[in-house]
């Protein structure tokens, strides 16, 4: 469509616009088709003006689109805004369909009602969105696989500690018992040294059990989530002497392994964070699981922190970020709240069951 040198400024603006603008009359006939529309629809304006708007719309959408345009003409109201709702679909002259966003405006003149449709081709944006979703899905799969590998490696280390170091310490204990039986009754110095070595071995055994339990408590696999969290809380109280009130209710249907492991790790990390930073004297742990959902709350009466301080801390805190990532990977939600001298509170919820990935079932 070619303008005369005396074309009104408004037409100059429309023709220089980088996005398609189409004007139709009350019969939905095209009366204006700017150069950007020509480029997008692969149609020349002089061959398009006068034609029905239908030529720009895939057949399966024409009746719905015609009703929408007609309703807007009659009422002046439209529920279609640029960037809102599902995308519309346009039809190029070569038969290719493409997604687009649209908004519409109405002008009433002495010659009739005209509707201007402002379009945006979002093909490239959708391609980028799909690529981002695929990338995000791949990162989620990799994160899940990494967490699984970490848990498997911890189980492997626990077995090595038990089978190798545990047996070695047991053998040392037996050797010391044999050595002590061969000592002279009056050799008090040697007997004292043997007893001291036994105490060291006993302490090493205790450290070994603690490290193994921290890595992967056997009861989580053998006795289930409730027993494992109860042990975790009892161990926390034993180590730090902080008054802890725990209420743990897990129904007859045990959460899936991934969910149970995640909840155990979240409680473990939250209690570790409290022990390190909170200066708390009281802690509450609430865990409830039914057949469909698990909810968890951990809170303390410690020093807390200002909200802005928590906002700055979260990106740098591997522990808190790890909690969020673990829960997010299970389609769960977590909120962490704190205020200065008002303590710390973590609330999480997630589906109780989560399907195993192929690498988990193997």
Secondary structure as GFF3:
##gff-version 3
##sequence-region A 1 362
A	DSSP	alpha_helix	9	16	.	.	.	ID=ss1
A	DSSP	beta_strand	21	24	.	.	.	ID=ss2
A	DSSP	beta_strand	30	33	.	.	.	ID=ss3
A	DSSP	alpha_helix	35	41	.	.	.	ID=ss4
A	DSSP	alpha_helix	45	48	.	.	.	ID=ss5
A	DSSP	three_ten_helix	53	56	.	.	.	ID=ss6
A	DSSP	three_ten_helix	59	61	.	.	.	ID=ss7
A	DSSP	alpha_helix	62	75	.	.	.	ID=ss8
A	DSSP	beta_strand	88	91	.	.	.	ID=ss9
A	DSSP	beta_strand	97	109	.	.	.	ID=ss10
A	DSSP	beta_strand	112	121	.	.	.	ID=ss11
A	DSSP	alpha_helix	123	160	.	.	.	ID=ss12
A	DSSP	pi_helix	161	166	.	.	.	ID=ss13
A	DSSP	alpha_helix	167	182	.	.	.	ID=ss14
A	DSSP	alpha_helix	188	216	.	.	.	ID=ss15
A	DSSP	alpha_helix	218	222	.	.	.	ID=ss16
A	DSSP	alpha_helix	225	240	.	.	.	ID=ss17
A	DSSP	beta_strand	243	250	.	.	.	ID=ss18
A	DSSP	alpha_helix	257	273	.	.	.	ID=ss19
A	DSSP	pi_helix	274	278	.	.	.	ID=ss20
A	DSSP	beta_strand	282	289	.	.	.	ID=ss21
A	DSSP	beta_strand	293	300	.	.	.	ID=ss22
A	DSSP	alpha_helix	307	314	.	.	.	ID=ss23
A	DSSP	alpha_helix	318	329	.	.	.	ID=ss24
A	DSSP	beta_strand	333	338	.	.	.	ID=ss25
A	DSSP	beta_strand	344	351	.	.	.	ID=ss26
A	DSSP	alpha_helix	358	361	.	.	.	ID=ss27
###
